Amino acid sequence: MPASVLPDGTDGDLLTRQWARVRARLQDEIGEVEYRHWLRQAVLHGLDGDEVTVMLPTRFLRDWVNKEYGALLTVLWQSENKSVRRVDIRTRPAGNASAAPDLAEPLPVLAHGKTTARRDAEDRSETAAPLDPRFTFETFVVGKPNEFAYACARRVADGHAAPGFNPLFLYGGVGLGKTHLMHAIAWELSHREGRDVVVAYMSAEKFMHRFISALRRQSTIEFKNELRSVDVLMIDDLQFLIGKDGTQEEFFHTFNALVDAGKQIIVSADKSPSDLSGIEDRLRTRLGCGMVADVHATTYELRLAILEAKAARAGVPVPGRVMEFLAQKITSNVRELEGALNRLVAHAHLFERPVTLETAHEVLHDVLRAYDRKITIEEIQKRVAEHYNIRVSEMSSARRARNIARPRQIAMYLAKQLTSRSLPEIGRKFGNRDHTTVMHAVAKVNQLIGADPGFAEDVELLRRTLMI
Ligand SMILES: Nc1ncnc2c1ncn2[C@@H]1O[C@H](COP(=O)(O)OP(=O)(O)OP(=O)(O)O)[C@@H](O)[C@H]1O
């Protein structure tokens, strides 16, 4: 769909500009925090007669926006467009969650340095995707699991990366910040004063759709030329190209042309190049010949730091106990963690009630239930013993050799974290040990997690496998 056509088929260049101004004025009127909570996901659907339709992703948001901001939206629209009399706020139909994504943010579609003609950027705007204004280096929280990827991203964004950084390949599990880092690089490269860098960011899926539509319209030459004219090409979620040989071939040629011309490529995927089976060997080899950086699963400490940063920006006080609870419970990925916090904040706004541990339980009961599988101490002992290749009976033995005592301490630590057992109860399950021994084990493991990233990762891995 060309950027100038709205989902309802209206030719919408003018309308899109008006919508951008309405959004900007809304933001001014109600403040950035409110705007981000309630209206960031509002998408313009179109104008029919005298009625503008705006879509929101959930009924809850729709009702809230209708009640609180419906009148203001109407006034703002009327001042922008004389033919508008009413604003209809609707829920986006299921399966159409990304309707008109190009209209979702009033931002340049192709990130572009300031000195190059804007028209030029707009001409190429069908090629790339919008950048999320929230995904910058300033909002990215750095911790042991992502510090290497972050350092690499910074280096490329500074524009001083050695050839060894081309391509930069970021990989890791779902929702761990790869897209965030890519957008941060794009913002930095294209928006810093004095820079004149053309950056094209898009998902691998979008790359494929653009390629197919260019084939259909017999405009592949233009497509190739557009892509090859950028300074930095970013392709997100490359695993999408697995098994799509034609698109891989096209990407391979684009890749070579850009690298040969000294342009930077940045790619993300869920696996390392060597593990991306289903991607042609020659492409895999090229992908792996620059800098490959892993974004590891989060640790408790990183999750807590991310929550603290996000809560501070949300403008609603969130007690430390609530954040500790969430960081301990919601371990799968940052996206879920962030979603949980957003729900708590929205609830606090809606009912004008402070965030407490009780409201967290109440509001997030469905999310928490998924994490609430009962884990037994016996299960923990068995899993830890297997992991360190010792006998389960050593968990209760009196032996104090390091290779036995350390896994035992880890098992005690996990028992404290993942079960509701008291210290004396845990002690009893570990050969009738005193509760002070368990306390010491928990403190020791905490200290080692802070000091040794390899150790921290091991413990996190064990925790995650126990929670599946
Ligand atoms: N270290 C971090 N600091 C702040 N926010 C983070 C961090 N890591 C992830 N996030 C946030 O978590 C959410 C998910 O991150 P992102 O979309 O970048 O994940 P991803 O690794 O690209 O996932 P996917 O594989 O699903 O594409 C985003 O809102 C992002 O801002």
The ligand as a Gaussian input file, in Angstrom:
#p B3LYP/6-31G(d) Opt

LIG

0 1
 N       17.808000      -3.071000      27.591000
 C       16.621000      -2.524000      27.360000
 N       16.344000      -1.291000      27.861000
 C       15.132000      -0.728000      27.654000
 N       14.130000      -1.299000      26.960000
 C       14.361000      -2.514000      26.432000
 C       15.610000      -3.184000      26.604000
 N       15.546000      -4.377000      25.990000
 C       14.324000      -4.443000      25.434000
 N       13.614000      -3.335000      25.706000
 C       12.221000      -3.039000      25.295000
 O       11.537000      -4.279000      25.141000
 C       10.673000      -4.238000      24.024000
 C       11.040000      -5.344000      23.064000
 O       12.320000      -5.055000      22.492000
 P       12.661000      -5.272000      20.937000
 O       11.429000      -5.080000      20.106000
 O       13.840000      -4.441000      20.609000
 O       13.009000      -6.818000      20.962000
 P       13.619000      -7.745000      19.824000
 O       14.817000      -8.387000      20.403000
 O       13.790000      -7.007000      18.565000
 O       12.453000      -8.820000      19.696000
 P       11.926000      -9.651000      18.409000
 O       12.869000     -10.782000      18.266000
 O       10.568000     -10.087000      18.848000
 O       11.901000      -8.753000      17.231000
 C       10.826000      -2.839000      23.415000
 O        9.790000      -2.025000      23.886000
 C       12.167000      -2.352000      23.951000
 O       12.197000      -0.967000      24.099000

